[in-house]
């Protein structure tokens, strides 16, 4: 006799959200496994109601997918507001932008959220330095739900580029946008390729390249520019100079203790001692959000959190 699997309402809700995300983004089990940090078997068990999950496991899986699901409520910090405006105006202008900032200022959270809420916008995070340009173009096609004329596993660069150009032209009124995150992982050659992609789409595709602060210095170095003034250091230019001079560069300001204080208040923390200690302890929004997520898993009310409870987070 087959044992009946009892699925909680929380698990059923998570399953439905993941199925919706899987269909919307055309994700495979392997990709969901990579995003969540869980095994493909665990993902299969979740989607197929094959096993009952603990509340803690459900919470961990949900938190890893929250940004992709668009369930993160952004706190209106000055950094978040600045990045949202950069994305919004970039989409309207259909230009090419480089957005850099230190780890934890909320770059991935904001740009994922923007892509989720904005039509004709694709967000892609680079995980592997070995990613080829062809593979990236293939991901762009999939993100925009572009159907290739011939169904096969691999396509030549010209075929992928042609499909993207055709899509961008047909949807020009929607201002198509591509956001590429974790650009510090990608190879230098990609910067030149992005310039070629923007040229090929004739300014109809907005491209936003997001990364940590060192990306600005890296681009300036390979392009022969001063990272502060963005002006040429030498009289002669190279293949990257055109890319660097064409892109609009934005630097997201670092987080201050006042920023963390405002973040705590926005999250519902009322205990002034907790807010004061958090402002000294949390050095970025990522650390703050991780601690807040942990408090929620532990059943700690942010409104009533004590200093002793805060210290065990």
Buried (B, 14 or more C-beta within 10 A) or exposed (E): EEEEEEBEEEBEEBBEBBEEBBEEBEBEBEBBBBBBEBEBEBBBBBBEEEBEBEEEBBBBBBBBBBBBBEEBEBBEBBBBEBBBEBBEEBBEEBBBBBBBBBEBBBBBBBBBBBBBEBEBBBBBBBEEEEBEBBEBBBBBBBBBEBEBEEEEEEBEEEBBBBBBBEBBEEBBEEBBBBBBBBBBBBEEEBBBBBBEBBEBBEEBBBBBBBBBBEBBEBBBBBBBBEBEEBEBEEEEBEEBBBBBBEBBBBEBEBBEEEBBBBBBEEBEBEBEEBBBBBBEBBBBBBBBBBBBBBBEEEEBEBEEBEEEBBEEB
